[in-house]
Amino acid sequence: MQNLDNPEPLVTICVPVFNGERTIAGTIDSILNQTYKNIEIIVVDNCSEDSTVKIVKEFSDIRIHLVLSDNHLPCAEANWNRCFQYGQGEFLAIFHADDVYLPHMISRQVEAFKKFPLVGSVFTQGNIIDEENTVIGEFKIPPGIRDSEPCSFPKIFNTALEYADFLPSPSAMLRRDLYMKLSPFRYDQFRSASDFDLWLRAAASAPIMILNEKLMNYRVSKTQGSFAINKLRTDESDFFKVMDYHIDQNKNTSVISAGSLNSYEISRMGDQLIRAWNSFKKRDVKKFKEQMKNICWLKYVKILTRNPGLLYSKYQLYSYFRVFKSYH
C-alpha cells in the first residue's frame, strides 16, 4: 500500500514480544532511527508479565501501533503468526524484540526490491552481539552466493545442504502478499526451525536476494529459548526435520546435487556425535550408547573416503555456529 503523500512504498515492521523490558526500547529506537521513514511498527505483545507494555506506550510516534493479546501463546512462532493480520505495507518484516537494526537496513532492502521486481525476499548480514551489546561474531555469506544478486531455489537449497541455515531470520523482509500466501510458520511440524522452512518455501516461490552488508546486530542471549535448546541438546536438530522434508518434496526433480547431499549427510553425522557427547556429559549412559549405536558409520566412512575435504569444512561450520550456542 502506498500513501499518496509519500511516493515510497509503506513497509510494515512487526515486533512480536514477550517480557522484553530489557531490550524493547532499544529495538524500537533502532527502527524509528531508520533512514527510510514510510513505515508502520506493529508491536504484538504476547501477554508480557513485566513492564514491556508500559515501555512501548511511552513512545509517542504515531507510526507505532501496540496490539495487546487476550491469551498467551506458548511459543514465539505462534505470536509471529499473529502479526500477519495487522500489516498493511507492501513489504513486511518481523523484527526480533532484542535485536538492533542499523539505520540503512530498511532503505537498502527496499532499494533491492525496486531494482529486482521479481525478487520475493531480501535478507542481510549482520553482527552478533551479547547481552551487553558487545560484538562477538558476524554472519557470513556462504561461498557461491553472490552479493545483491537474485538466487534461485536450487542455489539456496543446495547451499543450505552444505552450510546449514545461513539466512538470518530477523533480517528477512518479504513482499507482504508472499508472506500472506506462505503463512503460517509451521511450528507444530518444524519447531524452532519453522522460520527456515518458510524461507525455503519463499525461495521456491520467488528468487531470494542476500545483501552482503552488516545492517543489523543480532543478539545471542542466555535467556533466549534457542540458547536453551542448543546448549546441551540430545535430540536431533530441528534443521534436519526441515531439510528432510524438503529433500523428500524435491526427490523426483533435478534440484538436489549429489555433492550437496553428501555434505548434508556428514552434517547429520556431526549432529549425531554432538548429541551423543551431550548425553555423555549429562551422564545418560544408556542414551549415549544407543546414539552411538545408531550412527551409520559405514555410510559416513564411504562418503568421507570419496570426499576427504568434507571433514575440515564441517569443522569450520561447527566453529562458526558455536557462537550461537555458548560464549564467555
C-alpha positions in Angstrom: 0.0 0.0 0.0 1.3 3.5 -0.8 0.4 6.8 0.7 -0.3 9.4 -2.0 1.6 12.0 0.0 4.6 9.7 0.1 6.0 8.1 -3.1 7.9 5.5 -1.2 6.0 2.2 -0.5 4.8 1.6 3.0 6.9 -1.0 5.0 5.3 -2.9 7.9 7.7 -3.8 10.7 6.2 -6.3 13.1 7.8 -6.7 16.6 6.3 -9.7 18.4 7.4 -9.6 22.1 7.1 -11.4 25.4 8.7 -10.0 28.6 11.1 -7.8 26.6 11.5 -4.9 29.0 15.3 -5.1 28.9 15.7 -4.6 25.1 12.4 -3.5 23.5 13.1 0.2 23.8 16.5 -0.2 22.0 14.8 -2.2 19.3 12.1 0.3 18.7 14.6 3.2 18.8 16.6 1.5 16.1 13.5 1.2 13.9 12.5 4.8 14.4 16.0 5.9 13.5 15.9 4.2 10.1 16.7 6.5 7.2 13.6 5.1 5.5 10.6 6.8 7.1 7.5 5.4 5.4 7.0 2.6 8.0 4.4 1.3 10.4 5.6 -0.5 13.5 3.2 -3.2 14.9 4.2 -4.4 18.4 2.3 -7.6 19.2 2.6 -8.3 22.9 2.1 -11.9 24.0 0.7 -11.1 27.5 4.0 -9.9 28.9 4.3 -10.0 32.7 7.0 -7.3 33.0 7.0 -3.6 32.0 7.2 -4.2 28.3 3.8 -2.7 27.5 4.4 0.3 29.7 7.7 1.0 27.9 6.1 0.7 24.4 3.3 3.1 25.5 5.9 5.7 26.4 6.8 6.1 22.7 4.7 8.9 21.1 5.5 8.3 17.5 2.2 7.8 15.6 3.7 5.1 13.4 3.8 2.7 16.4 0.7 0.5 17.0 0.5 -1.7 20.1 -1.5 -4.9 19.9 -2.4 -6.5 23.3 -3.2 -10.2 23.0 -6.0 -11.8 25.1 -4.2 -15.0 25.6 -0.6 -16.1 26.0 0.8 -18.4 23.3 3.4 -20.9 24.4 5.9 -20.4 21.6 7.3 -17.4 19.9 6.4 -18.6 16.4 2.7 -18.6 17.3 3.0 -15.0 18.2 4.8 -14.3 14.9 1.8 -15.7 13.2 -0.4 -13.2 14.9 1.4 -10.4 13.1 0.2 -11.1 9.6 -3.3 -9.8 10.1 -2.2 -6.3 11.1 0.3 -5.2 8.5 -0.8 -3.0 5.6 2.6 -2.4 3.9 3.8 -3.5 0.5 6.7 -5.1 2.3 6.7 -6.8 5.7 9.4 -7.8 8.2 9.2 -9.5 11.5 11.9 -8.0 13.8 13.1 -9.6 17.0 12.4 -7.6 20.1 16.0 -7.9 21.4 17.9 -7.1 18.2 19.2 -3.7 17.0 18.6 -2.6 13.4 21.2 -0.3 11.8 20.0 2.9 10.2 20.1 2.0 6.5 18.7 -1.6 6.8 15.1 -0.9 5.6 16.2 1.5 2.8 18.7 -0.9 1.4 16.1 -3.7 1.3 13.5 -1.6 -0.4 16.1 -0.5 -2.9 16.8 -4.2 -3.7 13.0 -4.9 -4.2 12.8 -1.9 -6.5 15.8 -2.9 -8.6 14.6 -6.5 -8.9 10.8 -6.6 -9.1 10.8 -10.5 -9.3 12.6 -10.9 -6.0 10.2 -12.0 -3.2 12.5 -11.8 -0.2 15.6 -9.8 0.8 17.9 -10.8 3.6 21.0 -9.0 5.0 24.1 -9.9 7.0 24.9 -8.5 10.5 27.0 -8.6 13.6 26.3 -11.0 16.5 26.2 -9.2 19.9 25.9 -10.5 23.5 23.7 -9.3 26.3 26.0 -6.3 26.9 25.9 -5.2 23.2 29.5 -6.4 22.7 30.1 -7.7 19.2 31.1 -11.4 19.5 30.9 -12.5 15.9 29.3 -11.9 12.5 27.1 -13.6 9.9 29.0 -14.9 6.9 27.6 -15.3 3.4 28.4 -18.8 2.1 30.7 -19.3 -0.9 28.8 -19.4 -4.1 26.1 -16.9 -3.0 26.7 -13.7 -4.9 26.1 -10.4 -3.1 23.0 -8.5 -4.1 22.0 -10.9 -6.9 18.8 -12.9 -7.1 19.2 -16.5 -6.1 17.1 -19.4 -7.4 15.6 -22.1 -5.2 18.2 -24.8 -6.3 21.1 -22.4 -5.4 19.5 -21.6 -2.0 18.6 -25.3 -1.2 21.9 -26.8 -2.2 23.8 -24.1 -0.3 21.7 -25.0 2.8 22.5 -28.7 2.4 26.2 -27.7 2.6 26.2 -24.8 5.0 23.0 -25.3 7.1 20.7 -22.3 7.8 22.5 -19.3 6.5 19.5 -16.9 6.2 19.3 -14.7 9.3 15.6 -14.7 10.2 15.4 -11.2 11.8 16.9 -9.7 8.7 14.1 -11.2 6.4 11.9 -8.8 4.5 9.2 -10.3 2.2 6.6 -8.9 -0.1 3.5 -8.9 2.1 1.5 -10.8 -0.5 4.1 -13.6 -0.4 4.1 -13.7 3.4 0.3 -14.0 3.3 0.5 -16.8 0.8 3.1 -18.8 2.8 1.9 -18.1 6.3 1.7 -19.5 9.0 5.1 -20.6 10.4 4.6 -24.3 10.8 5.9 -24.7 14.3 3.9 -27.9 15.1 5.8 -29.6 12.3 9.3 -28.0 12.4 9.5 -26.5 15.9 12.4 -24.0 16.2 13.3 -24.3 12.5 9.8 -23.3 11.2 11.2 -20.0 10.1 13.8 -21.7 7.9 11.1 -23.8 6.4 9.2 -20.7 5.4 12.3 -19.1 3.9 12.8 -22.3 1.7 9.2 -22.1 0.6 9.7 -18.4 -0.2 12.7 -19.3 -2.3 10.7 -21.9 -4.2 8.0 -19.2 -4.9 10.3 -16.3 -6.0 14.1 -15.5 -6.1 15.8 -14.5 -2.9 18.4 -11.8 -2.5 21.0 -11.6 0.2 22.8 -8.3 0.8 26.3 -8.9 2.0 26.1 -5.9 4.3 26.1 -5.8 8.1 22.8 -4.0 8.6 21.7 -5.3 12.0 23.0 -6.6 15.3 21.7 -10.0 16.2 21.6 -10.7 20.0 22.7 -14.0 21.4 21.3 -14.2 25.0 21.4 -16.9 27.6 17.7 -16.1 28.3 16.7 -17.0 24.7 14.7 -20.1 24.1 17.1 -21.1 21.2 20.1 -20.9 23.6 18.4 -23.3 26.0 17.6 -25.6 23.1 21.1 -25.7 21.7 23.2 -25.7 24.9 23.0 -29.4 25.8 20.7 -30.8 23.1 20.4 -34.5 22.9 17.6 -34.7 20.3 18.1 -34.2 16.6 18.3 -30.5 15.5 15.1 -29.2 14.1 17.1 -28.1 11.0 17.1 -31.8 9.8 13.3 -32.0 10.1 13.1 -29.1 7.6 15.7 -30.4 5.2 14.5 -34.0 5.2 11.0 -32.7 4.4 12.2 -30.6 1.5 14.5 -33.3 0.2 11.5 -35.6 0.0 9.5 -32.8 -1.7 12.2 -32.5 -4.4 13.4 -36.1 -4.7 12.0 -36.5 -8.2 13.4 -33.2 -9.5 16.8 -32.1 -10.6 17.1 -29.6 -7.8 19.5 -31.5 -5.5 23.1 -32.2 -6.4 24.9 -35.3 -5.2 27.8 -33.4 -3.7 25.5 -31.2 -1.6 23.6 -34.3 -0.4 26.8 -35.9 0.7 27.8 -32.8 2.6 24.4 -32.8 4.3 24.8 -36.4 5.4 28.2 -35.5 7.1 26.4 -32.7 8.8 24.0 -35.3 10.2 26.9 -37.3 11.4 28.2 -34.3 13.2 24.8 -33.6 14.8 24.6 -37.3 16.0 28.1 -37.0 17.5 27.3 -33.8 19.3 24.1 -35.2 20.7 25.9 -38.3 21.9 28.6 -36.2 23.6 25.9 -34.1 25.3 24.2 -37.3 26.6 27.6 -38.4 27.9 28.1 -35.1 29.7 24.7 -35.5 31.2 25.8 -38.9 32.4 22.9 -40.6 30.5 25.0 -43.6 29.6 22.1 -45.6 28.2 21.2 -42.8 25.7 24.8 -42.3 24.9 25.3 -46.0 23.9 22.1 -46.0 22.0 23.0 -42.9 20.0 26.5 -44.2 19.2 25.0 -47.5 18.0 22.5 -45.7 15.7 25.2 -43.8 13.8 25.6 -45.2 10.2 29.4 -45.4 10.4 29.8 -47.4 7.2 27.8 -44.9 5.1 29.8 -41.9 6.5 33.1 -43.6 6.0 32.3 -44.2 2.4 31.3 -40.6 1.9 34.4 -39.2 3.6 36.7 -41.6 1.8 35.4 -40.2 -1.5 35.3 -36.6 -0.2 38.0 -36.2 2.5 37.8 -32.4 2.4 34.3 -32.5 3.9 35.6 -33.2 7.4 37.5 -30.0 7.5 34.7 -27.9 6.0 32.3 -29.3 8.7 34.8 -28.5 11.4 34.8 -24.9 10.1 31.0 -24.8 10.0 30.8 -26.1 13.6 33.2 -23.5 14.8 31.1 -20.8 13.1 27.9 -22.0 14.8 29.4 -22.3 18.2 28.9 -18.6 18.8 25.1 -19.2 18.8 25.4 -21.8 21.5 27.9 -20.6 24.0 30.1 -17.6 24.7 32.1 -16.1 27.5 
